[in-house]
Amino acid sequence: MAIVLLLATGLGMVWLAGGFSQVRWNVHAMLAIGLAMMAIYVYIRLAPSPRLLHAVATRAWPVAAANLDTIRKLVGANLLLGTAVFALATAGAR
């Protein structure tokens, strides 16, 4: 729900500013990175997370560990992307 709200409010702010043609380059970059972050989240929820839960339920610990490592790396990538979005937001402050 938070992802939908974040996207809706961001797009609403762009609309109030006059559309994408009226906003600075950093807003476009933040949107692109935000969409990539959302895609990573959806991938985590649809692929390694269910495999992790199944592996834990069946006590397949090596498989669980591998999926947990994948999730850890993807969450780390999202953290770096989020830091980049923060930097873009502060770089674009007027």
N, C-alpha and C positions, 0 to 999 in steps of 0.2 A: 504494500500500500504506500509506503514511504517513497518508493521509486516513482510510482505513478504521480504522486503529489509533487515531488521534486521536478519531474519533467513538465507537468502541467503549469506549475507556477513559473518556471523558467521560460517556457514558451509564451505564457501570458505577459511576462515582463518584456519580452522581445516584441510582442504584438503592441503593447502600450508605447513602446519606443518608436513604432512606425514600421516594424517588420525587419527582416534580416538585412535588407538593403540599407537600413539606417543605423545598424549597430556596428561596433568596431570589430576588428579581426579576432580579438581575443574571445569574443562571445561565440563566434563560429568555432574556434578551436575548443572552447569549453564544451560546446554541444557535441562535437565529434568525440572528444575524450569521454564525455559522460555516456554517450551511446555505446562506446567500446566497453566501458565499465559495466553497463547494464547487460551487455552480451556475455561478458565473463561471468556475471552473477547467474544469469539464466543457464549458462553451460554448467556451472557448478551444481546448480539445483537439479538439472536433468541428467547429468552423466556421473561424475564421481561421487556425489552425495548418496544417491540410491545404491550404488555399488558398495560404498563404504558401509551403509546400514545393513545391506544383505551379508556382507563379509563378516561383520561383527555378530549378526544373528546366527550365522553358521560356524562361527569361531574360526574363520579362515584368516588368521592374523597377518600373514604376509600380504595377502590381497588387501586387507583393511589398511595396513601400513602404507602400501603403495598408493591407494586412493587418498588417504589422509595427506600424504606428501604432495600429491597433485593439488589438492585443495589448498594446502599451505602456500604453495608457490603461486597459485592463482590469486589468492587473497593478498599476498605480498605484491603482486603486480598491480592489483586494484589499489592498494595503499599508495604505491608510487604514482599511479595515474591520478589519484585523488590529490596528492601533493602537487602535481603539475597543474591541476585545475585551480587549486588555491593560489599558486604562483601566477597563473594567467589572470585570475580575478584581481589580484592586488596590482599586477602590472598594468591592467586596464583602468584602474581607478583614476579618476580625473582630479 
